[in-house]
Amino acid sequence: MTVLAQANIGLIFGTDTGNTEEIGGKIAAALATYGCSVEMVNVTEATSQAIESFDFLIMGIPTWDFGGIQEDWEDFEEEIIATQLAGKTVALYGLGDQLGYGDYFVDAMGWLKDKLQATGANIVGAWSTDGYDFEESLALNEDRSKFCGLAIDEDQQFELTDQRISLWVDQVATEINAAAAA
């Protein structure tokens, strides 16, 4: 049995169109193949106490227009800052549109990473930029080779979503189990 399967996993998401919740459901289903049970929580119903109660967190955020933060996450910013996440492991996924907003692709995920790192959270699940076509993103690492989490483009590359989720969940499971074994 894996460490991940024994963990109390929370998937916190914000959504306006339902896409981020739908992707969260697919991530939860992929984790179920590892024997995991995932509690999905809309950020509008989240509290810092509830977030702190999870062993492992997955957080999903869409980017709106020109790098905008989804409103529910923006409203939750103070709560994020107050949450005690030191030592907690968090994986991120973000939705964006490479073609329409290529200068701001999944920027909100980068914003969320910065907020979480300031609380002491350990971010896992960095995802390669291979196969994407965008100009800029606040979610990139220093050498621009990886996003800070899984980048999903349901507008331009919806046919790649299921495969990306499957590969990313496998990667995150491996990272968490390896860290626990170390």
VENSULTA-V455542 format. One record per pair of residues at least 4 apart in sequence whose C-alpha atoms are under 8 Angstrom apart, sorted by the first residue. I is the first residue (numbers start at 1). J is the second residue. Records with the same first field share a line. If there is no record, write none. Layout:
# VENSULTA-V455542
I=J ; J
This chain:
# VENSULTA-V455542
1=5 ; 6
2=6 ; 34 ; 177
3=7 ; 176 ; 177 ; 180
4=34 ; 36 ; 173 ; 176 ; 177
5=34 ; 35 ; 36 ; 37
6=36
7=36 ; 54 ; 55 ; 56
8=37 ; 38 ; 54 ; 55 ; 56
9=36 ; 37 ; 38 ; 39 ; 54 ; 55 ; 56 ; 57 ; 58
10=38 ; 39 ; 40 ; 41 ; 51 ; 54 ; 55 ; 56 ; 57 ; 58
11=24 ; 28 ; 38 ; 39 ; 40 ; 41 ; 57 ; 58 ; 59 ; 60
12=40 ; 41 ; 42 ; 43 ; 46 ; 57 ; 58 ; 59 ; 60
13=20 ; 21 ; 24 ; 40 ; 41 ; 42 ; 43 ; 59 ; 60 ; 61
14=20 ; 21 ; 42 ; 43 ; 44 ; 60 ; 61 ; 62 ; 70 ; 72 ; 73
15=19 ; 20 ; 21 ; 42 ; 61 ; 62 ; 70 ; 72
16=70
18=22
19=23 ; 154
20=24 ; 60 ; 61 ; 62 ; 94 ; 95
21=25
22=26
23=27
24=28 ; 40 ; 60
25=29 ; 40
26=30 ; 162 ; 165
27=31 ; 165 ; 166 ; 169
28=32 ; 37 ; 38
29=33
30=34 ; 165 ; 166 ; 169
31=35 ; 36 ; 37 ; 38 ; 169
32=36 ; 37 ; 38
41=45 ; 46
42=46
43=72 ; 73 ; 76
44=72 ; 76
46=50 ; 51
47=51 ; 79
48=52 ; 79 ; 80 ; 82 ; 83 ; 84
49=53 ; 83
50=54
51=57 ; 83
52=83 ; 84 ; 85
55=88 ; 89
56=88 ; 89 ; 90
57=88 ; 89 ; 90 ; 91
58=90 ; 91 ; 92 ; 93
59=90 ; 91 ; 92 ; 93
60=92 ; 93 ; 94 ; 95 ; 109
61=69 ; 70 ; 73 ; 93 ; 94 ; 95 ; 108 ; 109 ; 112
62=69 ; 70 ; 94 ; 95 ; 96 ; 106 ; 108 ; 109
63=67 ; 68 ; 69 ; 70 ; 94 ; 95 ; 96 ; 104 ; 105 ; 106 ; 107 ; 108 ; 109
64=68 ; 69 ; 70 ; 96
65=101
66=101 ; 103 ; 104
67=101 ; 104 ; 105 ; 106 ; 107 ; 108
68=107 ; 108
69=73 ; 74 ; 108 ; 111
70=74 ; 108
71=75
72=76
73=77
76=80
77=81 ; 115
78=82
79=83
80=115 ; 116 ; 119
81=115 ; 116 ; 118 ; 119
82=119
83=119
84=119 ; 120
85=116 ; 119 ; 120 ; 121
86=119 ; 120 ; 121 ; 122
87=120 ; 121 ; 122
88=120 ; 121 ; 122
89=121 ; 122 ; 123 ; 124
90=121 ; 122 ; 123 ; 124
91=123 ; 124 ; 125 ; 149 ; 172
92=109 ; 113 ; 123 ; 124 ; 125 ; 148 ; 149 ; 150
93=109 ; 149 ; 150 ; 151 ; 152
94=106 ; 108 ; 109 ; 149 ; 150 ; 151 ; 152
95=106 ; 151 ; 152 ; 153 ; 154
96=101 ; 105 ; 106 ; 151 ; 152 ; 153 ; 154 ; 155
97=101 ; 102 ; 105 ; 106 ; 153 ; 154 ; 155 ; 156
98=102 ; 103 ; 105 ; 132 ; 133 ; 134 ; 153 ; 156
99=133 ; 134 ; 156
101=105
102=133 ; 134 ; 135 ; 136 ; 137
103=134 ; 135 ; 136 ; 137
104=135 ; 136 ; 137 ; 138
105=134 ; 135 ; 136 ; 137 ; 138
106=110 ; 137 ; 138 ; 139 ; 151
107=111 ; 137 ; 138 ; 139
108=112 ; 138 ; 139
109=113 ; 138 ; 139 ; 148 ; 149
110=114 ; 137 ; 138 ; 139 ; 140 ; 148
111=115 ; 138 ; 139
112=116
113=117 ; 123 ; 139 ; 148
114=118
115=119
116=120 ; 121
117=121 ; 122 ; 123
123=148
124=148 ; 149 ; 172 ; 175 ; 176
125=148 ; 149 ; 150 ; 168 ; 171 ; 172 ; 175
126=146 ; 147 ; 148 ; 149 ; 150
127=146 ; 147 ; 148 ; 149 ; 150 ; 151 ; 168
128=145 ; 146 ; 147
129=144 ; 145 ; 146 ; 147
130=145
139=147 ; 148 ; 149
140=144 ; 145 ; 146 ; 147 ; 148
141=145 ; 146 ; 147 ; 148
147=151
150=164 ; 165 ; 168
152=157 ; 158 ; 161
153=157 ; 158 ; 161
154=158 ; 161
157=161
160=164
161=165
162=166
163=167
164=168
165=169
166=170
167=171
168=172
169=173
170=174
171=175
172=176
173=177
174=178
175=179
176=180
177=181
178=182
